[in-house]
Amino acid sequence: MLRSLLTLLAFCLLSGLALAQIPGKDLLLLKDGRIFIDIQLEQAEGGGTLVHFNNGKILVPDGLIDEVIIHNAPLPEPETEKEKEMLEEGLVPYKRRWISVDKRKKLQAEVISERKKELASIEEHKLWRNRYKEESKHFSFEYTTTPSNFARYRDQLEAYFSVFAKDWKVKPPKKNKRLLVCLYGNREDFLQVGGMPAGVLGFFRFVDPMELNFFHVRQDPQFTTEVLFHEANHYLQKLIDLDFKMPHFPGEAIAEYYGGANWDQEQGELTVGLILPSRLVEVKSDIDRGDIWGLEKLVSTDEAYEHYTWGWSLAHFLMHNSKYEKKFKKFVLGLAKDKDVRRESMGLGSLRTVRGKEIWRLFKKHLGLKTDEDVAELEKEWHTYLNEDLQFDSVRGKEAAGLRDLNSYPRRPLRAARLLSEAIEGGSANPRVFDELASLKGQKGEMDEAVELWRKAVELDPLEAEYTFHLGRALKETGESEEGERLIALAKEIGSSDPALRYAFENMDD
């Protein structure tokens, strides 16, 4: 447990510790890494832990908690004769040992003191000018997230490199062997320091000096990993030929295919080519509307959003079919290397690429599509695979697709509202889903529905300041000013590392 505590405590930078909390000597560590130190806690009857704030008590369910240290907690009720004997001797359980009460208090105080030192170091590196710098085998990292957070992304990125390099026989360049990877602790720093417009989730700069940038989303680390794997794949595709820019198709399709990977931290294993629920939901939605993409249109169109969705499904089909996998890989490699391919300059030094009709010609050549009937047959196989073989968790898929619609550019609020509503109807327990849908409802003036959605978000994650703050503002708008003011004050006590939320705290109308 101590090792787990050390790992997760490093996430505390993202919790935004609040100075206004009722002072105490206790510690609360949540499973997602948020931590509250020097606060007053109380064991709740029936389970959970009460956190004392000046503006009220918050009940935190056991399911959210990883570790609790309550200095003056009552002694546990003995469950066995041995436990009864130990308690009668003045000994208490602590990390699978029986020790004296005074020694337990001392050890707990030492743990908290050590964590405070770690927090001070992490806080110092939060600003980009003070960022951490570290190198791995294939990457040079600069980051402002926490060290343990970074370590997870570093390990999975190295595993990702190894898998792709083996699949496609690529090697890092002799010059500048390590790609610069910039990892930001939050979206706001990514947009400001990286100079990116809102809606950008990550980017790979494909001209020298090459660089990969992305940011950590505490509330959805799986989404962060998908973005990282997608952008990193553009670098790996670049290693096929440094003077070649992979066209939008198949570039984005392959990046999405490898983006659907799962990293097992404990086993140190990466599994690629899994289903991306958000993309499959988008494709299925298109099919339901009768907007079905054909093979030639998808492959020959120079740029289309559907390369991320339908393109992903085509890559998934071809890479999972032993009859087509090698042919598809030869097509991709042939775009950069085949001697008979007509490549065009991109106006960036020696960088060249291939355009629509030529891509389609090469695709047919390598896939063995000699006649229109051959094209129709492959298209039928692909569409059948889509309709019959690709399955997903509809709730998770709709959650992911709806949230992606809100975070990508251009935003798709109408479809997002529909998908998030369907996810909730299907049993979603993701507080972000309730919060985002509540915001969409509020923007339409549907405040009563928004309030109930925010109440549910707070119930699911009572220590997320953003949800409490949003609920407080909504209650003020609907006439419950006193309760709204209390919740806004409570949100400020909980605290946040989100610069935008902090700004909102500071600029609330009196």
C-alpha positions in Angstrom: 0.0 0.0 0.0 2.9 2.4 0.7 4.1 2.0 -2.8 0.6 2.7 -4.1 0.4 5.7 -1.8 3.8 7.1 -3.1 2.7 6.7 -6.7 -0.7 8.2 -6.3 0.3 11.0 -4.0 2.3 12.5 -6.9 -0.9 13.4 -8.6 -1.7 15.9 -5.9 -0.7 18.8 -8.0 -3.9 18.4 -9.8 -6.1 18.6 -6.7 -5.6 22.3 -6.0 -5.3 22.0 -2.2 -7.4 24.7 -0.5 -6.2 26.8 2.4 -9.7 27.6 3.6 -10.4 24.0 4.7 -10.9 23.5 8.4 -7.4 22.7 9.7 -6.6 19.3 10.9 -3.9 16.6 10.8 -5.6 14.1 8.5 -5.0 13.0 5.0 -7.4 11.8 2.2 -6.1 10.2 -1.0 -8.6 9.5 -3.8 -8.1 6.7 -6.4 -7.6 9.2 -9.2 -4.7 10.8 -7.3 -6.3 13.9 -5.7 -5.1 14.4 -2.2 -6.2 16.6 0.7 -3.7 17.2 3.5 -4.0 18.9 6.9 -7.7 18.7 7.0 -10.3 17.4 9.4 -11.9 14.0 8.6 -14.5 11.9 10.2 -15.5 8.3 9.7 -19.2 8.3 8.6 -21.7 5.9 9.9 -22.7 3.5 7.2 -19.5 3.9 5.2 -17.5 6.7 3.6 -15.6 9.6 5.0 -16.8 13.1 6.0 -14.5 16.0 5.0 -15.1 19.1 7.2 -15.1 22.4 5.4 -16.2 25.8 6.7 -19.1 25.8 4.3 -20.3 22.3 5.1 -19.4 18.6 5.3 -18.9 16.5 2.2 -19.5 12.7 2.3 -16.9 10.9 0.1 -18.0 7.4 -0.8 -15.6 4.5 -0.1 -15.5 3.7 -3.8 -13.6 7.0 -4.5 -11.1 6.6 -1.7 -7.7 4.9 -1.9 -6.2 5.9 1.5 -7.4 7.7 4.7 -5.3 8.8 7.6 -7.4 10.1 10.6 -5.2 10.8 13.5 -7.9 10.6 16.2 -10.0 7.9 14.7 -11.7 5.7 17.2 -10.2 2.2 17.6 -11.7 -0.4 15.3 -14.2 -2.9 16.6 -12.3 -6.3 17.0 -13.5 -9.0 14.6 -11.5 -11.9 16.0 -10.2 -13.0 19.4 -6.7 -12.1 18.4 -7.7 -8.6 17.4 -9.5 -8.2 20.7 -6.3 -9.3 22.6 -4.1 -6.9 20.6 -6.5 -3.9 21.2 -6.6 -4.7 24.9 -2.8 -4.5 25.0 -3.0 -1.0 23.5 -1.9 -2.0 20.0 -3.6 -0.9 16.8 -3.4 -2.1 13.2 -1.3 0.0 10.8 -0.2 -1.3 7.3 -0.6 -5.0 8.3 1.2 -4.5 11.6 0.2 -4.1 15.2 1.8 -1.1 16.8 1.2 1.3 19.7 -1.2 4.3 19.2 1.6 6.8 19.8 3.8 5.0 17.2 1.0 5.0 14.7 0.5 8.8 15.2 4.2 9.3 14.7 4.4 7.3 11.5 1.3 9.0 10.1 2.8 12.4 10.8 6.0 11.4 9.1 4.1 10.2 6.0 2.3 13.5 5.8 5.5 15.5 6.3 7.3 13.6 3.5 4.4 14.2 1.2 4.4 17.9 1.9 8.1 18.0 0.7 7.1 16.1 -2.4 4.3 18.5 -3.0 6.5 21.5 -2.7 8.8 20.1 -5.4 5.9 19.3 -7.7 4.4 22.8 -7.2 7.8 24.4 -8.1 7.8 22.5 -11.5 4.2 23.4 -12.3 5.2 26.4 -14.4 6.6 25.7 -17.9 9.8 27.7 -17.2 10.5 25.3 -14.3 9.5 22.1 -16.2 11.0 18.7 -15.6 13.3 17.3 -18.2 14.1 13.6 -18.7 15.2 11.3 -21.5 14.2 7.7 -22.3 15.5 5.4 -25.0 13.6 7.1 -27.9 12.2 10.3 -26.5 13.3 13.5 -24.8 10.6 14.7 -22.4 9.7 18.1 -21.0 6.7 18.1 -18.7 4.8 19.9 -15.9 2.6 17.1 -14.8 3.6 15.0 -11.8 6.6 12.6 -12.0 4.5 9.5 -11.5 1.9 10.7 -14.0 4.7 11.3 -16.5 6.3 7.9 -15.8 3.1 6.1 -16.9 3.0 8.0 -20.2 6.7 7.5 -20.8 6.5 3.7 -20.3 3.5 3.3 -22.6 5.0 5.5 -25.2 8.2 3.5 -25.3 6.1 0.3 -25.5 4.1 1.9 -28.3 7.2 2.7 -30.2 8.5 -0.8 -30.0 5.2 -2.4 -31.2 4.9 0.0 -34.2 8.6 -0.3 -35.1 8.3 -4.1 -35.2 5.1 -4.0 -37.2 6.4 -1.6 -39.8 10.2 -2.1 -39.7 11.1 1.5 -38.8 14.0 3.0 -36.9 14.6 6.4 -35.3 16.7 8.8 -37.4 20.5 8.7 -37.0 20.4 12.5 -36.3 18.2 13.6 -33.4 17.4 10.1 -32.3 15.1 11.3 -29.5 11.9 13.1 -30.4 11.0 16.0 -28.1 7.8 15.3 -26.3 6.1 18.1 -24.3 3.5 17.0 -21.7 1.5 19.7 -20.1 -0.3 19.4 -16.7 -3.5 20.9 -18.1 -5.3 22.1 -21.2 -4.8 25.8 -20.5 -1.0 25.6 -20.3 -1.0 23.5 -23.5 -3.0 26.1 -25.4 -1.1 29.1 -24.0 2.5 27.8 -24.1 2.0 25.8 -27.3 0.1 28.7 -29.0 -2.7 26.4 -30.0 -6.3 27.4 -30.7 -9.1 26.0 -28.6 -10.2 22.5 -29.8 -6.7 21.2 -30.5 -6.1 18.2 -28.3 -2.5 17.5 -29.3 -0.2 17.9 -32.3 2.9 16.6 -33.9 5.1 19.0 -35.8 6.3 17.1 -38.8 9.0 19.5 -40.0 12.4 19.9 -38.2 12.7 20.3 -35.3 10.0 17.6 -34.9 8.0 17.8 -31.7 5.0 16.1 -30.1 2.7 18.1 -27.7 -0.2 16.9 -25.6 -1.8 17.5 -22.1 -3.0 15.4 -19.3 -6.8 15.1 -18.6 -7.1 14.0 -15.0 -10.8 13.2 -15.3 -10.3 11.0 -18.4 -6.7 9.7 -18.6 -7.8 7.1 -21.2 -8.7 9.9 -23.5 -5.3 11.4 -22.9 -3.7 8.2 -23.9 -5.7 8.0 -27.1 -4.6 11.5 -28.1 -1.0 10.6 -27.2 -1.0 7.4 -29.3 -2.7 9.1 -32.2 -0.2 12.0 -32.4 2.8 9.8 -31.7 1.7 7.6 -34.6 2.2 10.5 -37.0 5.9 10.6 -35.9 6.2 6.9 -36.3 4.7 7.1 -39.8 7.3 9.8 -40.5 10.0 7.3 -39.8 9.0 5.4 -42.9 10.7 8.2 -44.9 11.7 11.5 -43.3 11.2 13.3 -46.6 7.6 12.0 -47.0 4.4 13.3 -45.4 1.8 10.6 -45.1 -1.5 11.8 -46.7 -4.6 12.3 -44.7 -5.7 8.8 -45.7 -4.3 6.5 -44.7 -2.4 8.6 -42.1 -5.3 9.5 -39.8 -6.8 6.1 -40.2 -3.6 4.3 -39.1 -3.1 6.8 -36.2 -6.6 6.1 -35.0 -6.1 2.3 -35.4 -3.0 2.4 -33.2 -4.6 5.0 -30.9 -7.0 2.2 -29.9 -4.4 0.6 -27.7 -4.5 -0.5 -24.1 -1.5 -0.2 -21.7 -1.4 -2.6 -18.8 0.8 -0.8 -16.3 1.3 -3.7 -13.9 2.2 -6.2 -16.7 4.1 -3.6 -18.8 2.2 -4.8 -21.9 0.6 -2.9 -24.7 -2.3 -4.3 -26.8 -3.0 -2.5 -30.1 -5.8 -2.5 -32.6 -8.6 -2.5 -30.1 -12.0 -0.9 -30.8 -12.2 2.9 -30.3 -15.7 3.2 -28.9 -16.0 6.9 -29.7 -15.2 6.3 -33.4 -17.4 3.3 -33.7 -20.3 5.3 -32.3 -19.7 8.0 -34.9 -19.7 5.4 -37.8 -22.8 3.7 -36.5 -24.6 7.0 -36.2 -23.7 7.8 -39.8 -25.0 4.4 -40.9 -28.3 5.0 -39.0 -28.7 8.3 -40.9 -28.0 6.6 -44.2 -24.7 8.5 -44.7 -22.5 5.5 -45.8 -19.1 6.0 -47.2 -17.8 3.9 -50.1 -14.3 2.7 -50.6 -13.3 4.9 -53.5 -14.6 8.1 -52.0 -12.9 7.4 -48.6 -9.5 6.5 -50.1 -9.4 9.1 -52.9 -10.6 12.2 -50.9 -7.7 14.3 -50.0 -9.0 15.5 -46.6 -12.1 14.5 -44.8 -13.2 14.2 -41.1 -14.4 10.7 -42.0 -10.7 9.6 -42.3 -10.8 9.5 -38.5 -14.0 7.5 -38.3 -14.7 5.5 -41.4 -11.0 5.4 -42.2 -10.3 3.9 -38.7 -13.0 1.3 -39.4 -11.4 0.4 -42.8 -7.9 0.2 -41.2 -9.3 -2.0 -38.4 -10.9 -4.3 -40.9 -7.8 -4.7 -43.1 -5.4 -5.0 -40.2 -7.5 -7.7 -38.6 -7.9 -9.8 -41.8 -5.0 -12.1 -42.6 -6.0 -11.9 -46.3 -5.5 -8.1 -46.4 -3.1 -7.1 -43.6 0.2 -7.5 -45.6 -1.3 -6.0 -48.7 -2.5 -2.9 -46.8 0.9 -2.5 -45.2 2.6 -2.7 -48.6 0.2 0.0 -49.8 1.1 2.3 -47.0 4.8 1.7 -47.3 4.5 2.0 -51.1 3.1 5.6 -50.8 6.5 6.6 -49.6 8.8 4.1 -51.3 7.4 2.7 -54.5 9.2 3.9 -57.6 6.2 4.2 -59.8 4.3 6.6 -57.5 3.7 10.2 -58.5 4.6 12.4 -55.5 4.1 16.1 -55.2 6.1 18.7 -53.3 4.5 20.3 -50.3 6.6 23.5 -50.6 8.5 22.6 -47.4 12.0 21.8 -48.6 12.3 18.2 -49.8 9.0 17.1 -48.2 6.7 15.3 -50.6 3.3 13.6 -50.4 0.7 11.9 -52.6 -2.8 13.1 -53.6 -6.2 11.5 -54.0 -6.4 9.8 -57.4 -2.8 8.5 -57.1 -3.6 7.1 -53.6 -6.6 5.3 -55.0 -4.6 3.9 -57.8 -1.9 2.5 -55.5 -4.6 1.2 -53.1 -6.2 -0.8 -55.9 -2.8 -2.1 -57.0 -1.7 -3.4 -53.7 -5.1 -4.7 -52.6 -5.4 -6.6 -55.9 -8.6 -4.7 -57.0 -8.4 -5.1 -60.8 -12.1 -4.6 -61.6 -15.1 -2.6 -60.3 -16.5 -5.9 -59.1 -13.3 -6.5 -57.0 -13.8 -3.0 -55.4 -17.5 -3.7 -54.8 -16.6 -7.1 -53.1 -14.0 -5.6 -50.8 -16.4 -2.7 -49.9 -19.1 -5.3 -49.1 -16.8 -7.3 -46.9 -15.8 -4.1 -45.0 -19.4 -2.9 -44.5 -20.4 -6.4 -43.3 -17.5 -6.3 -40.8 -18.7 -2.9 -39.6 -22.3 -4.1 -39.1 -21.7 -7.6 -37.8 -18.3 -7.9 -36.2 -17.5 -4.6 -34.6 -19.2 -4.4 -31.2 -18.7 -2.0 -28.3 -19.9 -1.0 -24.9 -22.6 1.4 -26.0 -22.5 3.5 -22.7 -18.7 4.0 -22.8 -18.8 4.6 -26.5 -21.5 7.2 -26.3 -19.7 8.9 -23.4 -16.5 9.0 -25.3 -18.1 10.2 -28.6 -20.1 12.9 -26.9 -17.2 14.2 -24.9 -15.0 14.2 -28.0 -17.6 16.2 -29.9 -17.4 18.9 -27.2 -13.6 18.9 -27.0 -12.7 18.8 -30.8 -12.9 21.5 -33.4 -15.4 22.2 -34.7 -17.6 21.4 -31.7 -20.8 19.4 -32.3 -23.0 20.4 -29.4 -26.3 19.0 -30.8 -24.8 15.5 -31.4 -22.9 15.7 -28.1 -26.2 16.4 -26.2 -27.9 13.5 -27.9 -25.0 11.1 -27.2 -24.5 12.1 -23.6 -28.3 11.9 -22.9 -28.3 8.3 -24.4 -25.3 7.4 -22.3 -27.1 8.6 -19.1 -30.2 6.7 -20.2 -28.0 3.6 -20.6 -26.6 3.9 -17.0 -23.6 6.1 -17.2 -21.9 6.9 -13.9 -19.4 9.3 -15.3 -19.7 12.7 -13.5 -18.1 14.5 -16.5 -21.0 13.3 -18.7 -23.6 14.8 -16.3 -21.6 18.0 -16.0 -21.1 18.6 -19.7 -24.8 17.8 -20.5 -25.9 20.1 -17.7 -23.8 22.9 -19.3 -25.5 22.3 -22.7 -28.9 22.3 -21.0 -28.0 25.5 -19.2 -26.9 27.2 -22.4 -30.4 26.5 -23.9 -32.1 27.9 -20.8 -33.3 24.5 -19.5 -32.1 25.3 -16.0 -34.3 22.9 -14.0 -32.9 19.9 -16.0 -29.4 21.4 -15.7 -29.7 21.6 -11.9 -30.6 18.0 -11.6 -27.8 16.9 -13.8 -25.3 18.9 -11.8 -26.7 17.5 -8.5 -25.9 14.0 -9.9 -22.4 15.1 -11.0 -21.7 16.3 -7.4 -23.2 13.1 -6.0 -20.8 11.0 -8.1 -17.7 13.1 -7.4 -18.4 15.4 -4.4 -14.8 16.7 -4.2 -14.6 18.0 -7.8 -14.8 21.7 -7.2 -16.0 22.4 -10.8 -19.2 20.4 -10.4 -20.1 22.0 -7.0 -19.3 25.5 -8.5 -21.5 24.9 -11.5 -24.4 23.7 -9.3 -24.0 26.7 -7.0 -24.3 29.1 -9.9 -27.3 27.3 -11.3 -29.1 27.4 -8.0 -28.5 31.1 -7.8 -30.1 31.5 -11.2 -33.1 29.5 -10.3 -33.8 31.5 -7.1 -32.0 29.4 -4.4 -29.5 32.1 -3.7 -28.5 31.2 -0.2 -27.7 27.5 -1.1 -26.1 28.6 -4.3 -23.8 31.0 -2.4 -22.9 28.3 0.1 -21.9 25.8 -2.7 -19.9 28.4 -4.5 -18.0 29.1 -1.3 -17.6 25.4 -0.7 -16.2 25.0 -4.2 -13.6 27.6 -3.5 -12.6 25.7 -0.3 -12.3 22.4 -2.2 -9.9 24.2 -4.6 -8.8 23.5 -8.2 -5.6 23.6 -10.3 -7.7 24.6 -13.3 -6.7 28.2 -14.2 -10.0 28.9 -15.8 -11.9 27.8 -12.7 -9.7 29.7 -10.4 -10.3 32.8 -12.5 -14.1 32.2 -12.2 -13.7 31.9 -8.4 -11.9 35.2 -8.3 -14.4 37.0 -10.6 -17.7 35.9 -9.2 -20.2 38.7 -8.8 -20.9 39.5 -5.1 
